[in-house]
Protein backbone atom coordinates (compact mmCIF):
# COMPACT_ATOMS: atom_id res chain seq x y z
CA UNK A 1 0.00 0.00 0.00
CA UNK A 2 2.98 2.27 0.54
CA UNK A 3 3.76 2.15 -3.18
CA UNK A 4 0.21 3.28 -4.00
CA UNK A 5 0.33 6.05 -1.38
CA UNK A 6 3.63 7.34 -2.75
CA UNK A 7 2.29 7.28 -6.31
CA UNK A 8 -0.85 9.20 -5.34
CA UNK A 9 1.16 11.74 -3.36
CA UNK A 10 3.53 12.37 -6.30
CA UNK A 11 0.57 12.81 -8.65
CA UNK A 12 -1.22 15.02 -6.07
CA UNK A 13 -4.29 12.79 -6.06
CA UNK A 14 -6.36 11.97 -2.98
CA UNK A 15 -7.52 8.38 -2.77
CA UNK A 16 -11.02 9.66 -1.99
CA UNK A 17 -11.13 11.37 -5.42
CA UNK A 18 -10.66 8.14 -7.38
CA UNK A 19 -13.79 7.33 -9.38
CA UNK A 20 -12.40 4.64 -11.69
CA UNK A 21 -9.97 1.77 -11.04
CA UNK A 22 -8.38 -0.22 -13.85
CA UNK A 23 -6.85 -3.62 -13.10
CA UNK A 24 -5.03 -6.05 -15.37
CA UNK A 25 -6.71 -9.47 -15.33
CA UNK A 26 -3.78 -11.25 -16.90
CA UNK A 27 -2.33 -13.36 -18.10
CA UNK A 28 -0.07 -13.42 -15.08
CA UNK A 29 1.08 -15.24 -11.99
CA UNK A 30 -1.58 -16.34 -9.50
CA UNK A 31 -0.34 -14.40 -6.45
CA UNK A 32 0.34 -11.18 -8.37
CA UNK A 33 -3.13 -11.18 -9.92
CA UNK A 34 -4.89 -11.99 -6.64
CA UNK A 35 -3.09 -9.18 -4.80
CA UNK A 36 -3.74 -6.56 -7.49
CA UNK A 37 -7.40 -7.64 -7.82
CA UNK A 38 -7.89 -7.41 -4.06
CA UNK A 39 -6.37 -3.95 -3.81
CA UNK A 40 -8.30 -2.67 -6.83
CA UNK A 41 -11.56 -4.06 -5.49
CA UNK A 42 -10.96 -2.54 -2.04
CA UNK A 43 -10.27 0.90 -3.51
CA UNK A 44 -13.34 0.69 -5.75
CA UNK A 45 -15.62 -0.40 -2.90
CA UNK A 46 -14.29 2.28 -0.55
CA UNK A 47 -14.84 5.03 -3.12
CA UNK A 48 -17.87 3.55 -4.90
CA UNK A 49 -15.71 3.74 -8.04
CA UNK A 50 -16.08 1.84 -11.30
CA UNK A 51 -13.90 -1.24 -11.34
CA UNK A 52 -12.67 -2.00 -14.84
CA UNK A 53 -10.80 -5.18 -15.64
CA UNK A 54 -8.77 -5.60 -18.79
CA UNK A 55 -6.55 -8.25 -20.32
CA UNK A 56 -3.06 -7.43 -21.54
CA UNK A 57 -4.19 -8.60 -24.96
CA UNK A 58 -6.81 -5.81 -25.03
CA UNK A 59 -4.05 -3.21 -25.30
CA UNK A 60 -2.35 -2.67 -28.61
CA UNK A 61 1.42 -2.39 -28.25
CA UNK A 62 1.02 -2.33 -24.44
CA UNK A 63 -0.21 1.27 -24.68
CA UNK A 64 -1.95 1.92 -21.38
CA UNK A 65 -3.28 5.25 -22.65
CA UNK A 66 -5.91 3.19 -24.46
CA UNK A 67 -7.51 2.05 -21.19
CA UNK A 68 -10.13 4.78 -21.35
CA UNK A 69 -11.33 3.33 -24.66
CA UNK A 70 -12.08 0.04 -22.87
CA UNK A 71 -14.49 1.83 -20.55
CA UNK A 72 -16.18 3.52 -23.50
CA UNK A 73 -16.79 0.07 -25.02
CA UNK A 74 -18.24 -1.09 -21.66
CA UNK A 75 -16.65 -4.48 -22.28
CA UNK A 76 -14.81 -4.97 -19.02
CA UNK A 77 -16.63 -3.12 -16.26
CA UNK A 78 -16.76 -5.18 -13.07
CA UNK A 79 -15.74 -8.39 -14.80
CA UNK A 80 -13.18 -9.49 -12.28
CA UNK A 81 -14.38 -13.03 -11.73
CA UNK A 82 -12.11 -14.71 -14.29
CA UNK A 83 -8.46 -13.72 -14.03
CA UNK A 84 -6.15 -15.45 -16.51
CA UNK A 85 -3.29 -17.27 -14.82
CA UNK A 86 -0.11 -18.26 -16.60
CA UNK A 87 2.05 -21.20 -15.68
Backbone as JSON, one array per atom type, in Angstrom:
{
  "sequence": "XXXXXXXXXXXXXXXXXXXXXXXXXXXXXXXXXXXXXXXXXXXXXXXXXXXXXXXXXXXXXXXXXXXXXXXXXXXXXXXXXXXXXXX",
  "N": [[0.82, -1.19, 0.0], [2.08, 1.12, 0.52], [3.47, 1.81, -1.79], [1.39, 2.56, -3.5], [0.36, 4.75, -2.07], [2.57, 6.5, -2.18], [2.7, 6.92, -4.96], [0.21, 8.21, -5.43], [0.58, 10.5, -3.89], [2.74, 11.75, -5.22], [1.51, 12.32, -7.63], [-0.32, 14.07, -6.77], [-2.94, 13.34, -5.98], [-5.86, 12.56, -4.23], [-6.88, 9.67, -2.51], [-9.57, 9.46, -2.04], [-10.7, 10.78, -4.15], [-10.71, 9.14, -6.32], [-12.45, 7.76, -8.98], [-12.54, 5.74, -10.73], [-11.15, 2.59, -11.31], [-8.68, 0.75, -12.82], [-7.71, -2.54, -13.59], [-5.38, -5.07, -14.35], [-6.23, -8.14, -15.68], [-4.75, -10.24, -16.51], [-2.86, -12.24, -18.85], [-1.08, -13.72, -16.08], [0.88, -14.3, -13.09], [-0.43, -16.25, -10.41], [-0.42, -15.29, -7.61], [0.32, -12.57, -7.91], [-1.77, -11.55, -9.5], [-4.0, -12.01, -7.8], [-3.4, -10.36, -5.6], [-3.31, -7.78, -6.78], [-5.93, -7.64, -7.79], [-7.4, -7.73, -5.4], [-6.6, -5.37, -4.07], [-7.42, -3.43, -5.94], [-10.19, -3.91, -5.95], [-10.83, -3.29, -3.29], [-10.22, -0.53, -3.19], [-12.08, 0.39, -5.06], [-14.52, -0.31, -3.87], [-14.41, 1.16, -1.48], [-14.5, 3.77, -2.45], [-16.73, 3.78, -4.01], [-16.27, 3.45, -6.72], [-15.98, 2.9, -10.28], [-15.01, -0.3, -11.33], [-12.77, -1.6, -13.45], [-11.83, -4.18, -15.39], [-9.2, -5.46, -17.41], [-7.59, -7.26, -20.06], [-4.21, -8.01, -20.84], [-3.94, -8.46, -23.52], [-5.9, -6.86, -24.61], [-4.83, -4.41, -25.02], [-3.23, -2.55, -27.46], [0.04, -2.81, -28.52], [0.89, -2.61, -25.88], [0.02, -0.16, -24.86], [-0.97, 1.79, -22.44], [-2.45, 4.07, -22.41], [-4.68, 3.66, -23.83], [-6.59, 2.62, -22.19], [-8.86, 4.06, -21.38], [-10.49, 3.85, -23.57], [-11.42, 1.26, -23.35], [-13.3, 1.44, -21.31], [-15.2, 3.04, -22.52], [-16.18, 1.25, -24.41], [-17.49, -0.4, -22.72], [-16.87, -3.04, -22.15], [-15.52, -4.35, -20.13], [-16.26, -3.68, -17.55], [-16.44, -4.26, -14.17], [-15.84, -6.99, -14.4], [-14.41, -9.06, -12.93], [-14.19, -11.67, -12.22], [-12.92, -13.74, -13.57], [-9.83, -14.1, -13.68], [-6.81, -14.49, -15.63], [-4.56, -16.91, -15.44], [-1.1, -17.58, -15.75], [1.31, -20.17, -16.42]],
  "CA": [[0.0, 0.0, 0.0], [2.98, 2.27, 0.54], [3.76, 2.15, -3.18], [0.21, 3.28, -4.0], [0.33, 6.05, -1.38], [3.63, 7.34, -2.75], [2.29, 7.28, -6.31], [-0.85, 9.2, -5.34], [1.16, 11.74, -3.36], [3.53, 12.37, -6.3], [0.57, 12.81, -8.65], [-1.22, 15.02, -6.07], [-4.29, 12.79, -6.06], [-6.36, 11.97, -2.98], [-7.52, 8.38, -2.77], [-11.02, 9.66, -1.99], [-11.13, 11.37, -5.42], [-10.66, 8.14, -7.38], [-13.79, 7.33, -9.38], [-12.4, 4.64, -11.69], [-9.97, 1.77, -11.04], [-8.38, -0.22, -13.85], [-6.85, -3.62, -13.1], [-5.03, -6.05, -15.37], [-6.71, -9.47, -15.33], [-3.78, -11.25, -16.9], [-2.33, -13.36, -18.1], [-0.07, -13.42, -15.08], [1.08, -15.24, -11.99], [-1.58, -16.34, -9.5], [-0.34, -14.4, -6.45], [0.34, -11.18, -8.37], [-3.13, -11.18, -9.92], [-4.89, -11.99, -6.64], [-3.09, -9.18, -4.8], [-3.74, -6.56, -7.49], [-7.4, -7.64, -7.82], [-7.89, -7.41, -4.06], [-6.37, -3.95, -3.81], [-8.3, -2.67, -6.83], [-11.56, -4.06, -5.49], [-10.96, -2.54, -2.04], [-10.27, 0.9, -3.51], [-13.34, 0.69, -5.75], [-15.62, -0.4, -2.9], [-14.29, 2.28, -0.55], [-14.84, 5.03, -3.12], [-17.87, 3.55, -4.9], [-15.71, 3.74, -8.04], [-16.08, 1.84, -11.3], [-13.9, -1.24, -11.34], [-12.67, -2.0, -14.84], [-10.8, -5.18, -15.64], [-8.77, -5.6, -18.79], [-6.55, -8.25, -20.32], [-3.06, -7.43, -21.54], [-4.19, -8.6, -24.96], [-6.81, -5.81, -25.03], [-4.05, -3.21, -25.3], [-2.35, -2.67, -28.61], [1.42, -2.39, -28.25], [1.02, -2.33, -24.44], [-0.21, 1.27, -24.68], [-1.95, 1.92, -21.38], [-3.28, 5.25, -22.65], [-5.91, 3.19, -24.46], [-7.51, 2.05, -21.19], [-10.13, 4.78, -21.35], [-11.33, 3.33, -24.66], [-12.08, 0.04, -22.87], [-14.49, 1.83, -20.55], [-16.18, 3.52, -23.5], [-16.79, 0.07, -25.02], [-18.24, -1.09, -21.66], [-16.65, -4.48, -22.28], [-14.81, -4.97, -19.02], [-16.63, -3.12, -16.26], [-16.76, -5.18, -13.07], [-15.74, -8.39, -14.8], [-13.18, -9.49, -12.28], [-14.38, -13.03, -11.73], [-12.11, -14.71, -14.29], [-8.46, -13.72, -14.03], [-6.15, -15.45, -16.51], [-3.29, -17.27, -14.82], [-0.11, -18.26, -16.6], [2.05, -21.2, -15.68]],
  "C": [[0.87, 1.25, 0.0], [3.3, 2.74, -0.88], [2.61, 2.97, -3.77], [0.14, 4.67, -3.37], [1.37, 6.99, -1.94], [3.27, 7.81, -4.15], [1.23, 8.39, -6.27], [-0.32, 10.54, -4.85], [1.95, 12.47, -4.45], [2.63, 12.98, -7.37], [-0.43, 13.82, -8.08], [-2.69, 14.62, -6.23], [-4.66, 12.24, -4.69], [-7.09, 10.68, -3.33], [-9.04, 8.51, -2.78], [-11.57, 10.26, -3.29], [-11.12, 10.37, -6.58], [-12.07, 7.67, -7.7], [-13.77, 6.17, -10.37], [-11.09, 3.91, -11.38], [-9.83, 0.75, -12.15], [-7.46, -1.28, -13.27], [-6.64, -4.64, -14.21], [-5.44, -7.44, -14.88], [-5.78, -10.58, -15.78], [-3.56, -11.28, -18.39], [-1.22, -12.93, -17.13], [-0.01, -14.49, -14.01], [-0.07, -15.14, -10.99], [-1.51, -15.3, -8.37], [-0.38, -12.94, -6.86], [-1.06, -10.71, -8.76], [-4.08, -11.07, -8.73], [-4.66, -10.74, -5.79], [-3.61, -7.92, -5.5], [-5.27, -6.49, -7.59], [-7.99, -7.24, -6.47], [-7.75, -5.93, -3.74], [-7.3, -3.09, -4.66], [-9.75, -2.73, -6.36], [-11.79, -3.28, -4.2], [-11.06, -1.04, -2.3], [-11.6, 1.25, -4.17], [-14.53, 0.64, -4.79], [-15.6, 0.81, -1.96], [-14.73, 3.6, -1.17], [-16.07, 4.93, -4.0], [-17.48, 3.89, -6.34], [-15.96, 2.58, -8.99], [-14.83, 0.99, -11.23], [-13.84, -1.86, -12.73], [-11.51, -2.96, -15.02], [-10.47, -5.24, -17.11], [-7.72, -6.69, -18.87], [-5.42, -7.56, -21.06], [-3.27, -7.44, -23.05], [-5.13, -7.51, -25.5], [-6.07, -4.54, -25.44], [-3.16, -3.45, -26.51], [-0.99, -2.07, -28.27], [1.64, -1.99, -26.79], [0.88, -0.84, -24.12], [-1.34, 1.47, -23.68], [-2.81, 3.17, -21.51], [-4.61, 4.86, -23.28], [-6.92, 2.61, -23.47], [-8.86, 2.76, -21.17], [-11.06, 4.31, -22.47], [-12.04, 2.05, -24.25], [-13.34, 0.38, -22.09], [-15.59, 2.31, -21.5], [-16.9, 2.36, -24.17], [-17.67, -0.68, -24.02], [-18.02, -2.6, -21.68], [-16.15, -5.12, -21.0], [-15.24, -4.49, -17.65], [-17.07, -4.22, -15.31], [-16.71, -6.65, -13.46], [-14.46, -8.99, -14.23], [-13.25, -10.91, -11.76], [-13.38, -14.0, -12.35], [-10.73, -14.18, -14.66], [-7.82, -14.85, -14.86], [-4.76, -15.72, -15.94], [-2.37, -17.92, -15.85], [0.66, -19.26, -15.77], [3.48, -20.81, -15.45]]
}
